[in-house]
């Protein structure tokens, strides 16, 4: 079976090629061809010896996911349902900001975290994605952007799609190394964010990695009682353990954390909850990103109304919390993570 070159970070590929009798720089040559020049035909890689090009063609491939379904929003958002080689389907999203094109990447087929409000949790985890399947999401979006009248490229990546990234830690880190590599997609470290439900040992490991990648914590509750109800992971890793890991991360990485907080009507959106949230995160240097909820029919949760959002935001500001409200994208398509795949599965 052929190995997918997109599965390897450059250092990993270099080590592999050395075992085949090649010089270490061969990996850099290949990276430039496939990522910078978009050449996927080994026979066209002219600075590589003919006999080794034939070896590469016989033993390696450059396979990308295929587009199964595409939705386009009036605001320019593109949502893709991608089919993988084994027939599994995953979602990825392109969002347009004034500062660039942001790809929201999935890290697993399905998700086992079981967050009660999340469409991704409707479909249990089948497997982890490989590095090539994550990198492939970005490359497919870049191919679509090249077809536009004003060609662009993905400039920012958030690993916030379906799946828990730290439940697939090694593959996610290989993916990050590749997209950040100056000989590959050269997406700056400060332009890459990984979002986790909160696995303390992986948060600490991430902070010790030496990469200046952003970290976001899917918090969504100001206390253990509410978080236990809506996020089962909190029963394994309660808030005191999570917050201790966040403080260790900030100390080791020298980076601020973002706390993601979806506002659910009557659940976690009262002013008393804002007070509790401010107290909870006070020992950190983090800031809070409030997220309007994309309702999922199967769960029954409702989004907080504009008045509740405004009061919650103002209360946090009064408490000295750095807080923003996330801009909504794709409101006229299947906006929530997992919705498009769930809809396709329901048709079967």
C-alpha positions as CSV (number, residue, x, y, z in Angstrom):
1,X,0.0,0.0,0.0
2,X,1.3,3.4,-1.0
3,X,2.1,5.9,1.8
4,X,0.6,9.4,1.6
5,X,3.3,12.0,1.6
6,X,0.9,14.5,3.2
7,X,1.1,12.3,6.4
8,X,4.7,13.5,7.2
9,X,6.1,16.6,8.7
10,X,9.3,17.6,6.9
11,X,11.6,16.2,9.6
12,X,9.7,12.9,9.7
13,X,9.9,12.7,5.9
14,X,13.6,13.5,5.9
15,X,14.3,10.7,8.4
16,X,12.3,8.3,6.2
17,X,14.1,9.2,3.0
18,X,17.5,8.9,4.7
19,X,16.6,5.2,5.5
20,X,16.1,4.8,1.7
21,X,19.6,6.1,1.0
22,X,18.6,9.7,0.1
23,X,20.1,12.9,1.4
24,X,18.1,14.8,4.1
25,X,17.5,17.8,1.8
26,X,15.3,15.6,-0.4
27,X,12.4,16.2,2.0
28,X,12.7,19.9,1.5
29,X,12.7,19.5,-2.3
30,X,9.5,17.4,-2.1
31,X,7.8,19.9,0.2
32,X,8.5,22.8,-2.2
33,X,7.1,20.8,-5.1
34,X,3.9,19.6,-3.4
35,X,3.1,22.6,-1.1
36,X,4.6,25.7,-2.8
37,X,4.3,24.7,-6.5
38,X,1.3,22.4,-6.1
39,X,2.9,19.7,-8.2
40,X,1.6,16.2,-7.4
41,X,3.0,14.4,-10.4
42,X,6.4,13.0,-9.3
43,X,7.5,12.8,-13.0
44,X,7.5,16.6,-13.1
45,X,9.8,17.1,-10.1
46,X,12.8,17.9,-12.3
47,X,15.5,18.4,-9.6
48,X,15.0,14.8,-8.4
49,X,16.8,12.0,-10.2
50,X,14.6,10.1,-12.7
51,X,15.1,6.7,-11.0
52,X,14.1,8.1,-7.6
53,X,11.0,9.8,-9.1
54,X,10.0,6.4,-10.4
55,X,10.5,5.0,-6.9
56,X,8.4,7.7,-5.4
57,X,5.6,7.1,-7.8
58,X,5.7,3.4,-7.0
59,X,5.7,3.8,-3.3
60,X,4.0,7.1,-2.4
61,X,0.8,8.9,-3.2
62,X,-0.5,12.4,-2.7
63,X,-4.2,11.7,-2.1
64,X,-6.7,14.4,-1.0
65,X,-10.2,14.1,0.4
66,X,-13.0,14.4,-2.2
67,X,-15.8,17.0,-2.0
68,X,-19.1,15.2,-1.3
69,X,-21.2,18.2,-0.6
70,X,-20.6,21.9,-0.7
71,X,-22.7,24.7,0.9
72,X,-22.1,28.4,0.3
73,X,-23.4,31.1,2.5
74,X,-24.4,34.6,1.5
75,X,-21.6,35.9,3.7
76,X,-19.0,33.9,1.7
77,X,-18.7,31.1,4.2
78,X,-18.0,27.7,2.5
79,X,-18.9,24.5,4.3
80,X,-17.7,21.2,2.8
81,X,-18.5,17.6,3.5
82,X,-15.4,15.7,2.5
83,X,-15.2,12.0,1.7
84,X,-12.1,10.1,2.8
85,X,-10.5,7.1,1.2
86,X,-12.4,4.7,3.5
87,X,-15.7,6.3,2.7
88,X,-15.9,8.2,6.1
89,X,-17.1,11.8,5.8
90,X,-15.9,14.9,7.7
91,X,-16.7,18.6,7.7
92,X,-14.5,21.6,7.1
93,X,-15.4,25.3,6.9
94,X,-13.9,28.4,5.3
95,X,-14.8,31.7,7.0
96,X,-13.9,35.1,5.6
97,X,-12.6,37.8,7.9
98,X,-11.2,41.1,7.0
99,X,-7.8,39.9,8.1
100,X,-7.8,36.6,6.0
101,X,-9.4,33.3,5.2
102,X,-9.9,31.0,8.2
103,X,-10.2,27.2,7.8
104,X,-12.0,25.3,10.6
105,X,-10.5,21.8,10.6
106,X,-11.9,18.6,12.0
107,X,-9.5,16.2,13.8
108,X,-11.7,13.0,14.1
109,X,-14.5,11.2,12.4
110,X,-17.2,11.8,15.0
111,X,-16.5,12.7,18.6
112,X,-16.7,10.9,22.0
113,X,-16.7,14.0,24.2
114,X,-20.5,13.9,24.3
115,X,-21.1,17.7,24.9
116,X,-24.9,17.9,25.2
117,X,-25.3,21.0,23.0
118,X,-23.1,19.9,20.2
119,X,-24.1,18.4,16.8
120,X,-20.7,16.6,16.5
121,X,-21.7,14.5,19.6
122,X,-24.6,13.0,17.7
123,X,-22.1,10.9,15.8
124,X,-19.8,8.9,18.0
125,X,-16.1,8.7,17.2
126,X,-15.2,6.2,14.6
127,X,-11.5,7.0,14.3
128,X,-8.8,9.7,14.4
129,X,-7.9,11.6,11.3
130,X,-4.5,11.1,9.9
131,X,-2.2,14.2,9.3
132,X,-2.9,13.9,5.6
133,X,-6.6,14.0,6.2
134,X,-6.3,17.2,8.2
135,X,-3.8,18.8,5.9
136,X,-6.0,17.8,3.0
137,X,-8.9,19.9,4.4
138,X,-6.7,23.0,4.1
139,X,-5.4,22.0,0.6
140,X,-8.9,21.4,-0.8
141,X,-10.0,24.8,0.5
142,X,-6.9,26.4,-1.2
143,X,-7.9,24.7,-4.4
144,X,-11.3,26.3,-4.2
145,X,-9.8,29.7,-3.4
146,X,-7.6,29.5,-6.5
147,X,-10.8,29.3,-8.7
148,X,-12.0,32.7,-7.4
149,X,-11.7,35.9,-9.5
150,X,-9.3,37.2,-6.8
151,X,-7.3,34.1,-5.8
152,X,-6.4,33.7,-2.2
153,X,-5.3,31.1,0.2
154,X,-6.0,29.9,3.8
155,X,-4.2,32.3,6.1
156,X,-5.4,31.1,9.5
157,X,-6.4,27.7,10.8
158,X,-8.5,26.7,13.8
159,X,-8.7,23.1,14.8
160,X,-12.3,23.5,16.1
161,X,-14.3,21.2,13.9
162,X,-15.6,17.8,14.7
163,X,-13.5,15.8,17.3
164,X,-11.3,16.5,20.3
165,X,-7.9,17.5,19.0
166,X,-6.0,16.4,22.2
167,X,-7.6,12.9,21.8
168,X,-5.6,12.7,18.6
169,X,-2.6,14.6,19.9
170,X,0.3,13.2,17.9
171,X,-1.5,13.5,14.5
172,X,-2.7,17.0,15.3
173,X,0.9,18.1,16.1
174,X,2.2,16.6,12.9
175,X,-0.5,18.5,11.0
176,X,0.5,21.8,12.8
177,X,4.2,21.3,12.0
178,X,3.4,20.9,8.3
179,X,1.1,23.8,7.8
180,X,3.5,26.0,9.9
181,X,6.6,24.9,7.9
182,X,8.1,27.7,5.8
183,X,8.7,25.1,3.0
184,X,5.1,24.0,3.1
185,X,2.0,26.3,3.7
186,X,3.9,28.7,6.0
187,X,0.9,29.6,8.1
188,X,2.3,31.6,11.1
189,X,2.1,30.0,14.5
190,X,0.1,33.0,15.8
191,X,-2.4,32.2,13.0
192,X,-3.1,28.7,14.2
193,X,-5.4,27.8,17.1
194,X,-6.2,24.4,18.7
195,X,-9.4,24.1,20.7
196,X,-9.8,21.5,23.4
197,X,-12.6,20.5,25.8
198,X,-9.9,20.3,28.5
199,X,-7.5,17.3,28.9
200,X,-5.0,18.5,31.5
201,X,-2.0,16.4,30.7
202,X,-2.2,17.2,27.0
203,X,-2.6,20.9,27.8
204,X,0.6,20.8,29.8
205,X,2.4,18.8,27.0
206,X,1.2,21.3,24.4
207,X,2.6,24.1,26.6
208,X,6.0,22.4,26.6
209,X,6.1,21.8,22.8
210,X,8.0,25.0,22.1
211,X,5.4,26.0,19.4
212,X,3.8,29.4,19.7
213,X,0.4,28.1,18.6
214,X,-2.7,29.5,20.2
215,X,-4.8,27.5,22.7
216,X,-8.6,27.8,23.2
217,X,-10.5,26.0,25.9
218,X,-14.1,25.0,25.3
219,X,-15.3,26.0,28.8
220,X,-19.0,26.8,28.4
221,X,-19.8,26.8,32.1
222,X,-18.8,28.8,35.2
223,X,-19.0,26.0,37.7
224,X,-18.7,22.2,38.0
225,X,-22.5,21.7,38.5
226,X,-23.4,23.2,35.1
227,X,-20.3,21.8,33.3
228,X,-21.1,18.3,34.6
229,X,-24.5,18.6,33.0
230,X,-23.5,19.8,29.6
231,X,-19.9,18.5,29.2
232,X,-19.3,14.9,30.5
233,X,-15.5,15.4,30.3
234,X,-15.8,17.6,33.4
235,X,-16.6,14.5,35.5
236,X,-13.2,13.1,34.6
237,X,-11.4,16.5,34.7
238,X,-13.2,19.0,37.0
239,X,-12.6,22.7,36.7
240,X,-9.9,22.8,39.5
241,X,-7.8,20.4,37.5
242,X,-8.4,22.2,34.2
243,X,-7.6,25.6,35.6
244,X,-4.4,24.3,37.2
245,X,-3.3,23.0,33.8
246,X,-4.2,26.3,32.1
247,X,-2.0,28.1,34.6
248,X,0.9,25.7,33.9
249,X,0.4,26.2,30.2
250,X,0.6,30.0,30.5
251,X,3.7,29.7,32.6
252,X,5.5,27.3,30.2
253,X,4.3,28.6,26.9
254,X,4.1,32.3,27.8
255,X,0.8,32.5,25.8
256,X,-2.6,33.6,26.8
257,X,-5.5,31.2,26.6
258,X,-9.0,31.9,25.1
259,X,-12.0,30.5,26.9
260,X,-14.8,29.7,24.5
261,X,-18.2,30.2,26.1
262,X,-21.4,29.2,24.2
263,X,-24.4,31.0,25.7
264,X,-27.4,28.7,26.3
265,X,-30.6,30.3,27.3
266,X,-31.5,29.7,30.9
267,X,-28.6,27.4,31.4
268,X,-25.4,29.4,31.7
269,X,-26.3,32.9,30.6
270,X,-27.4,34.7,33.8
271,X,-25.5,37.6,35.4
272,X,-24.6,35.4,38.4
273,X,-23.0,33.0,35.9
274,X,-20.9,35.9,34.6
275,X,-19.8,36.7,38.1
276,X,-18.8,33.1,38.7
277,X,-17.0,32.9,35.4
278,X,-15.0,36.1,36.2
279,X,-14.0,34.6,39.5
280,X,-13.0,31.2,38.0
281,X,-10.6,32.6,35.4
282,X,-9.2,35.4,37.5
283,X,-5.9,33.5,38.3
284,X,-5.2,33.3,34.5
285,X,-4.3,35.9,31.9
286,X,-7.0,34.5,29.6
287,X,-9.8,36.3,27.8
288,X,-13.3,35.1,27.0
289,X,-14.9,34.6,23.6
290,X,-18.7,34.5,23.9
291,X,-20.3,32.4,21.2
292,X,-24.0,32.7,20.0
293,X,-25.4,29.2,19.9
294,X,-26.3,27.5,16.6
295,X,-29.4,25.5,17.7
296,X,-29.4,21.7,17.1
297,X,-32.9,20.3,16.8
298,X,-32.0,17.0,18.5
299,X,-30.7,18.7,21.7
300,X,-33.4,21.2,22.5
301,X,-31.1,23.9,23.8
302,X,-32.0,27.5,22.8
303,X,-29.7,30.4,22.1
304,X,-29.6,33.3,24.5
305,X,-31.4,36.4,23.2
306,X,-29.6,39.6,22.4
307,X,-30.5,41.2,25.7
308,X,-29.1,38.3,27.7
309,X,-25.9,38.3,25.7
310,X,-25.5,42.0,26.1
311,X,-26.0,41.8,29.9
312,X,-23.6,38.9,30.2
313,X,-21.0,40.8,28.2
314,X,-21.3,44.0,30.2
315,X,-21.1,42.1,33.5
316,X,-17.8,40.5,32.5
317,X,-16.5,43.8,31.3
318,X,-17.5,45.4,34.7
319,X,-15.5,42.6,36.4
320,X,-12.4,43.4,34.4
321,X,-12.6,40.5,32.0
322,X,-11.3,40.9,28.5
323,X,-14.2,39.6,26.5
324,X,-15.4,39.5,22.9
325,X,-18.5,38.2,21.1
326,X,-17.7,35.9,18.2
327,X,-19.0,37.0,14.8
328,X,-21.5,34.6,13.3
329,X,-20.8,32.9,10.0
330,X,-23.0,30.7,7.7
331,X,-26.3,31.4,9.4
332,X,-28.1,30.4,6.2
333,X,-26.4,27.0,5.9
334,X,-25.8,24.1,8.3
335,X,-23.6,26.2,10.6
336,X,-23.0,24.1,13.6
337,X,-20.2,21.5,13.6
338,X,-21.6,18.1,12.7
339,X,-24.9,19.3,11.3
340,X,-24.1,18.8,7.6
341,X,-22.7,15.3,8.2
342,X,-25.7,14.4,10.4
343,X,-28.1,15.6,7.7
344,X,-26.3,13.5,5.1
345,X,-26.3,10.4,7.3
346,X,-30.1,10.9,8.0
347,X,-30.7,10.5,4.2
348,X,-29.3,7.0,4.2
